[in-house]
Amino acid sequence: MGTFLFLVCFLISVLIRTFAYEKERMKEYDYATNKEA
């Protein structure tokens, strides 16, 4: 049971990290496109 809980917490942290990384990348992408326009 403890191992399952650890796996769930690990997956959630990975998802949050991936989501935050994608958000940062989108921000940089918007900045680049705005600079060109």
VMD Tcl script that builds the backbone (N, CA, C; Angstrom):
set m [mol new atoms 111]
animate dup $m
set s [atomselect $m all]
$s set {name element resname resid chain x y z} {
  {N N MET 1 A 0.837 -1.205 0.000}
  {CA C MET 1 A 0.000 0.000 0.000}
  {C C MET 1 A 0.870 1.252 0.000}
  {N N GLY 2 A 1.937 1.228 0.810}
  {CA C GLY 2 A 2.817 2.396 0.860}
  {C C GLY 2 A 3.519 2.636 -0.465}
  {N N THR 3 A 3.893 1.536 -1.139}
  {CA C THR 3 A 4.565 1.670 -2.432}
  {C C THR 3 A 3.627 2.285 -3.458}
  {N N PHE 4 A 2.354 1.878 -3.430}
  {CA C PHE 4 A 1.365 2.422 -4.359}
  {C C PHE 4 A 1.198 3.918 -4.132}
  {N N LEU 5 A 1.130 4.319 -2.862}
  {CA C LEU 5 A 0.981 5.733 -2.528}
  {C C LEU 5 A 2.187 6.524 -3.021}
  {N N PHE 6 A 3.372 5.953 -2.866}
  {CA C PHE 6 A 4.596 6.616 -3.328}
  {C C PHE 6 A 4.567 6.791 -4.843}
  {N N LEU 7 A 4.119 5.761 -5.561}
  {CA C LEU 7 A 4.045 5.845 -7.021}
  {C C LEU 7 A 3.070 6.930 -7.455}
  {N N VAL 8 A 1.941 7.029 -6.783}
  {CA C VAL 8 A 0.941 8.048 -7.121}
  {C C VAL 8 A 1.519 9.442 -6.901}
  {N N CYS 9 A 2.169 9.655 -5.777}
  {CA C CYS 9 A 2.779 10.963 -5.489}
  {C C CYS 9 A 3.850 11.287 -6.518}
  {N N PHE 10 A 4.631 10.294 -6.911}
  {CA C PHE 10 A 5.690 10.499 -7.893}
  {C C PHE 10 A 5.100 10.895 -9.239}
  {N N LEU 11 A 4.049 10.206 -9.668}
  {CA C LEU 11 A 3.403 10.520 -10.942}
  {C C LEU 11 A 2.825 11.927 -10.929}
  {N N ILE 12 A 2.197 12.314 -9.827}
  {CA C ILE 12 A 1.605 13.650 -9.729}
  {C C ILE 12 A 2.688 14.715 -9.816}
  {N N SER 13 A 3.807 14.503 -9.145}
  {CA C SER 13 A 4.890 15.497 -9.177}
  {C C SER 13 A 5.465 15.617 -10.583}
  {N N VAL 14 A 5.574 14.490 -11.290}
  {CA C VAL 14 A 6.081 14.523 -12.664}
  {C C VAL 14 A 5.110 15.278 -13.566}
  {N N LEU 15 A 3.822 15.039 -13.387}
  {CA C LEU 15 A 2.815 15.737 -14.194}
  {C C LEU 15 A 2.869 17.235 -13.945}
  {N N ILE 16 A 2.993 17.639 -12.684}
  {CA C ILE 16 A 3.058 19.062 -12.348}
  {C C ILE 16 A 4.299 19.686 -12.966}
  {N N ARG 17 A 5.419 18.981 -12.895}
  {CA C ARG 17 A 6.667 19.507 -13.452}
  {C C ARG 17 A 6.544 19.660 -14.971}
  {N N THR 18 A 5.957 18.664 -15.629}
  {CA C THR 18 A 5.782 18.722 -17.084}
  {C C THR 18 A 4.862 19.873 -17.461}
  {N N PHE 19 A 3.774 20.045 -16.708}
  {CA C PHE 19 A 2.824 21.113 -16.999}
  {C C PHE 19 A 3.480 22.478 -16.839}
  {N N ALA 20 A 4.257 22.653 -15.766}
  {CA C ALA 20 A 4.935 23.929 -15.533}
  {C C ALA 20 A 5.956 24.196 -16.634}
  {N N TYR 21 A 6.658 23.161 -17.071}
  {CA C TYR 21 A 7.655 23.317 -18.127}
  {C C TYR 21 A 6.983 23.732 -19.434}
  {N N GLU 22 A 5.862 23.105 -19.758}
  {CA C GLU 22 A 5.133 23.452 -20.983}
  {C C GLU 22 A 4.644 24.891 -20.918}
  {N N LYS 23 A 4.187 25.325 -19.740}
  {CA C LYS 23 A 3.688 26.694 -19.587}
  {C C LYS 23 A 4.817 27.692 -19.799}
  {N N GLU 24 A 5.999 27.394 -19.261}
  {CA C GLU 24 A 7.145 28.285 -19.442}
  {C C GLU 24 A 7.542 28.346 -20.912}
  {N N ARG 25 A 7.516 27.196 -21.584}
  {CA C ARG 25 A 7.896 27.152 -22.992}
  {C C ARG 25 A 6.901 27.942 -23.843}
  {N N MET 26 A 5.631 27.853 -23.513}
  {CA C MET 26 A 4.622 28.610 -24.254}
  {C C MET 26 A 4.833 30.106 -24.052}
  {N N LYS 27 A 5.239 30.501 -22.845}
  {CA C LYS 27 A 5.492 31.915 -22.557}
  {C C LYS 27 A 6.654 32.416 -23.415}
  {N N GLU 28 A 7.710 31.632 -23.508}
  {CA C GLU 28 A 8.858 32.018 -24.336}
  {C C GLU 28 A 8.451 32.077 -25.805}
  {N N TYR 29 A 7.610 31.155 -26.226}
  {CA C TYR 29 A 7.154 31.122 -27.616}
  {C C TYR 29 A 6.332 32.376 -27.930}
  {N N ASP 30 A 5.434 32.755 -27.011}
  {CA C ASP 30 A 4.638 33.972 -27.202}
  {C C ASP 30 A 5.545 35.190 -27.282}
  {N N TYR 31 A 6.561 35.228 -26.437}
  {CA C TYR 31 A 7.480 36.368 -26.429}
  {C C TYR 31 A 8.208 36.471 -27.768}
  {N N ALA 32 A 8.634 35.341 -28.307}
  {CA C ALA 32 A 9.361 35.338 -29.579}
  {C C ALA 32 A 8.454 35.802 -30.718}
  {N N THR 33 A 7.223 35.340 -30.744}
  {CA C THR 33 A 6.313 35.715 -31.828}
  {C C THR 33 A 5.927 37.186 -31.710}
  {N N ASN 34 A 5.766 37.670 -30.495}
  {CA C ASN 34 A 5.416 39.084 -30.317}
  {C C ASN 34 A 6.568 39.988 -30.736}
  {N N LYS 35 A 7.787 39.537 -30.505}
  {CA C LYS 35 A 8.956 40.345 -30.855}
  {C C LYS 35 A 9.079 40.469 -32.373}
  {N N GLU 36 A 8.741 39.400 -33.091}
  {CA C GLU 36 A 8.833 39.429 -34.552}
  {C C GLU 36 A 7.777 40.342 -35.155}
  {N N ALA 37 A 6.590 40.357 -34.591}
  {CA C ALA 37 A 5.481 41.127 -35.157}
  {C C ALA 37 A 5.738 42.630 -35.060}
}
mol reanalyze $m
mol bondsrecalc $m
mol representation Tube
mol addrep $m
